[in-house]
């Protein structure tokens, strides 16, 4: 089993105002856990039992001794939710399933309206589109219809869980788009060191957008 935390929060420091008859400064004072700490520890034990069937070597790379029990509980809850989540196409996260008509059937105004409606609906399901500013509205619409909606992704029902879709990534290519439009100077330098060659020239993304965002 993993090391057991001592509580949800550190013990309160010694308060000199507690110095009364029979209690001297520096004397150890018995401290009893508060009800919320007990609940936290009991919940921790439940979560550790529940996660045990899903353990692999990667979990032991995390030093739980550095985490307060409350933070460890949130982490374990997210892991359990991930393991139990259903794998299903993103289009089926919606009722009825989200379907987009072919881009060739829409004029520019219709396409832009449908695109932004879809972006907002995706965000309602905690799906965030990252690195889109190199794509035109039509290209982004096609990417959502062709790649994102059919993709099978674990649907984790936690309020702080977001799916981030990297719209600059192409499976069969090097990260040329990301290096060109989005990588920082430090990231470009790191790539240069690792690859032994210069990254592509930097360019300004031609289609800047203010899309909904969420922490990675």
N, C-alpha and C positions, 0 to 999 in steps of 0.2 A: 504494500500500500504506500501512498505518498505521504510525506511528512504532514502532520496535522498542525494547522494554525492554532494559535492560542486564543484568538477571538477576532471579532469584526473590526475592532479599533484598539489602539494602544491604551494601556491603563492610564488613568488620570494621575498627574504628578502629585507628590505629597503636598498637602495644603497645611501650612503652618497654623491656620485658623482652627485646625482640628486638635491642637495641643491643649488637652484638658487633663484633669487628674488621672494619673495612671498611664498616660500616653506621652512619651517623650520624643523630642525631635530625633529623626533618624531611626526610630523603632518601626519595624515592619508592621503594617496594618493589613489585616485580612481583607481581601477584596472579593466580593461575590459577583459573578457575572450578572449583567442585567438581562431581563427577559429577551430583548431583541438579540443579544449576543448568543444566548442559548439557542434561540430559534435558528440563528445563522449557522451555528455549529451542527445542529441536527440536520439542517438542510444540506450542509456540506457532506455529511456522512451519507445521506440519501443519494446525492449526486455522484459521489465516488463509487457507490455500489452500482448505480445505473450506467455509468460510463465504462465500467470494467470490461464488458464484452467487446467494446469497440477499440480497446487500447492497442497501439502499435509503438514502435520504437520512437517515433517522432515526439510523442507526448513526454518522454523522459528528458527531452532537451529543454523543457521548461522548468525553471526553478520556482516551484510554488511557495517556497519559504519566503520569497521576497514579496508575495502578494498578500494583502489583507484577505481574510476569509470571504468577505463580501465580494471582493473583486474576483477571487477564485471561483465563487459560486456563479457569477455572471458568465465567466469564461466557460465553465463546465456546462452551463445551460445552453450556451451557444453551440458547443460541440455536440451535445446530445441532439439538439434541434437539427443540426446539419446531418447527423447520421440517420435520423429518422425521416428527414424530409423526402418528399416524393420527387422523382426526376421526371419532368414533363416539359413539353414544348412551351416556350413563353407565351405563344398565342393562346394556349389553353389556361393560362392564369386568369383569363378574362371569361366572363359569362354574359353573352355568348362569346366563343373564341374570337379573338381580334384578327380580322382579315383586312388586307389592303388591296385595292384594285390595282392593276398594272399601271405604272407611271405613264406609259404611252397613251393612256385614255384620259389623262388630266392635263388641262392647260396650266400655265405657271401659277396663276392665282389659286386655282383649285388645289394644286399640289402643295403650295405653301400652307394653305389653311389646313389641309389634311395632315401634313407633316407635323405642324405644331400641336394639333389636337392629339396626335399619336405620341409625341414626346411627353406631353402632360399626362396622358394615360399610363405610359410606361413608368413615369416617376411616381404615380399613385401606387404602383406595385413595387416601388423602391428599386427601380431599374434606372441607372444613370448612364448616359452616353458621354464618354470622355473622348477628347481629341477629335472633334468633328469639324474644326474650322478650315480644314483643307478641302472639304467636300462641299459641292454646291447643294442646294436644297434637293434637287432631283437625285443627285448621287446618294445623299443621305437617306432619302426616301427609299431608294432601291435597296440600299444596304439593310435597312430595317426590314423591309418586306422579304428579301432573299435570304438574309443571314440570321437576323436577330429573332424574328418571330418563330421560325421553325426550330431554333436551337433548344435542345433539351437541357434544362438547368434545374438544380435542386431549389425547390421553393421553400425557403426557411422563413417560418412565420415568427419573426422577432422584429420589434419596432425599430431597432438600431442596425438591422442587417440590410445592406444594399448590394445589389449586383452592379458591378461596374463593367461596362462593355467598352473595350478599347477599339475605337473606330479607326485607329491608324494601323492596326495590326493586320498583316496578311500572312497566312500560314506558310506559304511557299516562298516568301521573300525575306530578305534582311529588313531590319527596322529602318528602312530608308526614309519613309514618310515621317516617322517620329523624330529621327535625327534632323531632318530638314526643317520641320516646322515647330517642334515642341521641346526638344531636349535642351536643358540648360547648358551653359558653358562647361560646368563641372562634369555633367553627364557625357557631353561630347568628348571632353578630354579623357575621361575614363574609357570610353569606347575606343578612342585612338590608341591608348596604351594596350588595351586587350587585343585589338585586331591588328595593330602594327601598320595602320594606314589612316589616312585622313577621312573624316566623315564627309558626307555631301555638303555643299555650300548651304548656309542657312538662308531660309526664305520666310517672308511674312505670310501667315495664313491668309488666303484671299477671301474667306467667308466667315468673319468673326460672328459669334453668336453668344448670347447670354442664356445658357441652358441651366436648368435646375441642377444643383450640385449637392453632394453629400460627402462626408469624410470617407477616405479610403480605408 
